[in-house]
């Protein structure tokens, strides 16, 4: 392949999808970083030539000109989308569609559409996959709160670039919305909500910000101050994503019925879980878990299938909750 053709392909990969744009000046700098020495005038001529065969858009109202791909441009640039890649996009569509707002999904729609066409064209069993797979979330399936698309884009860009962001945010216990500067550390999708994990300037501790409570977002191009000991997985497994009753972990011992709770053997409640077989119908587990409201909800729901052996105080608390519920339904 000629050097010019390689430069064309490299340049096309640098052009973003509308509404994002790139100027000829930025293209010249990036191409130089890839070893292509070319003037802005040459880049301008190249883009004008390529726009005859590719869905390129140009904004000539500014200097230098700003270029982008059409919002609905499909992926028809080599390499062609193969079946495994198309299948991956179909799975991504199934999992992401319930979670992301429409505008965020619109950036991926051309890729999803091309993947679907690829699967339909191919005489391959994988082509039947979209008709045979569904994603169902556990729980009652209530309606997910709407997230402002600008907020989501701001937060994701801040996370990717390790920058701070400014949010207009209304916490549940705040009398009115406040403008806050957030140092984002991670994003957690926990059905039905999306949580931004981070710190707030002027306030102590790591916070969980529910994104649908933010109404405006703006990128702040200053580096994030990240706590040295923070790891997202450790944060999750500490029980912080539940409603903490205390910061002390709970060493939980349960006697469980099988097969009702066999899934606990396959999906342990914690890293240190141990399982002891009692008989064909019973097993016991011991595990360290967070002292959360979620733990109480789960134990209450599973009361007919498990006995709390320890701790004694938690068993008495769950007994009290069940007694209150029974008294209520008998009124």
N, C-alpha and C positions, 0 to 999 in steps of 0.2 A: 504494500500500500504506500502511496506517495506521502511525503511529509505534509503536503497541503491537505490531503484527505484526513490524515490523523489530526491535524490542527482543527479542521472543520468539526470532527466528531468531539474533540475535547471541548471546543467552544460551545457546541450545542448542549453538552452536559452541564455547562455552567449557567445556562439561561434558565431562570426560575419560571414557574407557572404564575400567570396573572392571578392576583393583583400585585405580587412581588415583582420587582424589576431589577435589572442590572444595567449599568451605564457602560459605554464603550471604554471609558477610562478604567473602570473596575475590571472589565474583561482583559484589557491590555496588561494590567498588573498581574492578574491571575495566570494569563497565558505565559507571561515572562517567568513566573514561578514554575511553570511546567517546561521551560526551556524553549519557548517559541518567542523569538524577537520579532514583533510586528507592530506597525504603527496603528494609531487609532483610526486613521483614514482607511487603511487596509481592512481593519476589522469592520468598519462601517460598510465597505463595499462587499465583504464576505457575507455579512448578515443580510444585506439587500438581495444578494444572489440566492442565499439559502431560503429566504422567505418565499421564493417562488415554489419550493417543494415542501417546505415545512410550515406549520401553522404559527409563525412568529408574528408578534405584534410590536409596534414601535410607537413611542410617544415622542413626537417631534416638537412638542410645546416647550421642552426644556433643553438645555445644553449642558453637557453632552446628551445625546438621545438616550432614552431608556427602553430596553428591550425585555420582552417576556414571551413565553409560550402562551397560546390561547388556553383559557381556563379548562376547556373540554378536550384538549389535545390528547390523543391516545398514544400508547407506547408502541410506536411502529418504527423505532430506531433500533438497529442491530445492537445486541442479540435479540432474536425473536423470543417472545414469551413461550416457554415450554410448559408441558403439562404439570410437572411438580410445582413450578412457580405459579401457574394459574390456580392450582389447588390451594396453595398457600394464601393467595389473595381471597379466594372464596371463604376459607376459614376465617381470615381476618375480618371479612365483611360480616360474617355471622357473629363474631365475638364483639366487634367494635360498634356495630350499629346500635345496640341498646345503650351504649355508654356515652357516645360522643354526640354533641349537638350537630344539627344539619350542616352548618357552614364548615365545621371542621371536617366532616365526612365528605363534603363536596370536593376537597382537594384530592381525595383518593378515588372519587367516583369514576374518572376515566380509566384508572387502573383496574378497578373492580369490573367495569363494563368490558374491557378488553379481555380480562381473565375469563369472564363468563362466555364471551364469544369463542375464545380458544377452546374451552371445554366442550362447547356445543359442536364446534367444527370437527374435532378429533374423533375418529372412530375408535374410542378407547373406553374401557369401563370407568375410568376416572371422570369421563364426561357426564356420568349419571350422578356423580357425588352430590351436587347441590340439591337434587331432589330426594336424597336419602339421608341427609344429616340436618339436625336441628339443635339449637342451643337453648336449654331451658334452665333458668336460674332457680335455685332453691328458695323456698319461702312463699309468701302470698303473692308476690309479683305486683306490688303496688306501683303506681306511676312514678317514674324517676323525676326529680326536680330538674327544671331547665337550667342549663349553665350558659352564661353569656359567652358567645363565641370569641369575642375580643379578649375576654379574661383568660379563657383557656389557651388561646394562642400566645398571649403575653407570658403566662406562667410556664408553658412548655418551652418557649424560647429562652426564658430566664434560666430554666433548669439546664438546658442543653449548653448554654454559653457561660454558666456559672456566674450570672449577673443577678442583682437584686431587682425587685419589681415593686411598683407602687399600686396598691389596691384600695378601692373604696369598698369597705367591708362592714357588714352589720352582724355582729355576733349575737347570739340568742339573748345574752344577758347585758348587752349594751343598749342604752336608751335611744341611741340614734347612730346612723352610719358614721364611720371614721375613716380618714385617709391614713393608711399605714404603709411603712416601708418593710418589706418582707425579704428575708434571706432564705430562699427556697432550698430545701435539702432533699426532697423527694415527693413523688406523687403516688397516691394509693387509691386504687379503684376497689371500693368495698360496697357492693350492691346494697342500697341503690345510690350511694353518694360517691363523690370524688373528693379526696382530701389532699390539700397541699400541706406537707409537713415542713416546718421551718421555724425560724425565730423572727420576732418583731422588734424592730429598733426601739430602744427605750423601755423594753419589757423583758423580764427574765423567763427562761425556760423555753423548751421546744413546744410549739403550738400545732394544733390540727385545725386548719382552716377549711371549712366546707365550701367548695367553690361556688355552689349556687347562691351563696349569700354575698358574693362579690358582684358589684354592678359595673365596675370600671377597672381597667388595668393599663399600666404603662411600664415599659421596660426602663430600668435605671442602669445605665452602663457603668456600674461599679462592681468590683468583685465581691462575691459572697464571703462572709466570715463564717467559716464552717467549724463547728466544735470538733476538736481533735478526736474525741472518742465516739463520734456518731457513726453508726452503720444502720442503714435502713432495715435490714433483716433482723438485727438484734433489737432494734426499736419495736418492730412488730411483735417479735416473740417474747418481749418483756411484758406483753399484755396491755401496752399503752393504747392500742386501738380499741380496746374495750373501755367501758366506763369504770375507771379504777375506784375500788372501795378503799384500798390502802396500797402502799408501795411495797408491802411485804408479800413475797410469793407464797403460794399455798401448796403444801405437799399433800396431794390428794390420793386417797386409796379408795377404790371402788370394787364391789363385787357385781359382775354384770351377767345378764342373761345372753346366751347365744340362741338363735342366730340374730336376735334383734340388734345387738350391739357389736356384731363381728367386725363392722367397719372400723372400730377403734384399734383393732389389731393391724389392719392394713393402713390406716391413717392415724398414727399416734397423735395424742393431744400435746405432746412436747418431746424435746430431744432426749430426755432421760427416761422415757416411759419404759417400764418393765411389765411383762405379762406373765401370769402364772395360771396354768391350766388346773382347774379344780376337778371337773368331770365333764361329761359330754354336753352338759347343759349350762355350765357355769365357768367363768374365768375371773381372775382378779387383775387389776392394773394398779400401778403406783406411778405417779408422775407429778412433776412440779409445774404449776400453772399460775397465771396472773390472778390476783384477787379482784375480779371484775364482775360487773353486772351481767355480762354475757355468760359467765360461768354459772351464775345463779339461774338464769333463764334456761340454760341447757340442762342443768340438774333437775329443775322443776319439770321440764318437758319429758325427761327420761326416768321419772320417779317410779314408773311401773316396771322398769327394766333394770334398775340398778340400786344397790344399797351403798350408802356412804359409810365406809368403815372409819375414815379419818379425813379431816379433823372433826372432833366431836362438836365444836362450836358451829361448824358449817352445817353438820347434819341437823342440829337443833334449829338453825335458821331456816333451812329448807322445809323442815317439818312445820314450822310456824307459818311459812308462806302457803303451803298446801292446805293447812287447817283454815287459814283465812279464805282461800279460794273455795274450799268445800262449804264453809259457812255461808259464803255469798250466794252460791248456786242453790243452796237449800232454803234461802229466804222466800 
